[in-house]
Amino acid sequence: MGVACRTPNHFACDRIGLAIYLREPARRVEAQIDGRDFELKENDLSKGRDFTGYLQPAGLLDGSLELSPDASNGRWIGREHVSTAVALSVHHADGEMRTTDLEIGLNAGWG
């Protein structure tokens, strides 16, 4: 999970990216952070194992992922560890749905 703004290390766009890699293929993956739901899309050629999604607003300005600049020009380079609870729902092709709650750290960059 990382800050996904166009300008590196600036977080004013209040957007994060989340990527997950599964051991078993799935047909759909959903995530929830601070009560906000978003769907992760399957990446090309991943055969149901690699999913990515974006959340905006993400709470970088006033939520559980709230950041304070830790470098010049209002940048955040990750000196302070920031993490949040992420709930995942994984929907498998056979109809089974598995859920899990994770504490995931935030990286200063994305991609």
Secondary structure, 3 states (H helix, E strand, C coil): CEECCCCCCCCCCCCEEEEEECCCCCCEEEEEECCEEEEEEECCCCCCCEEEEEECCCCCCCCCCCCCCCEHHHECCCCCCCEEEEEEEEECCCCCEEEEEEEEECECCCC
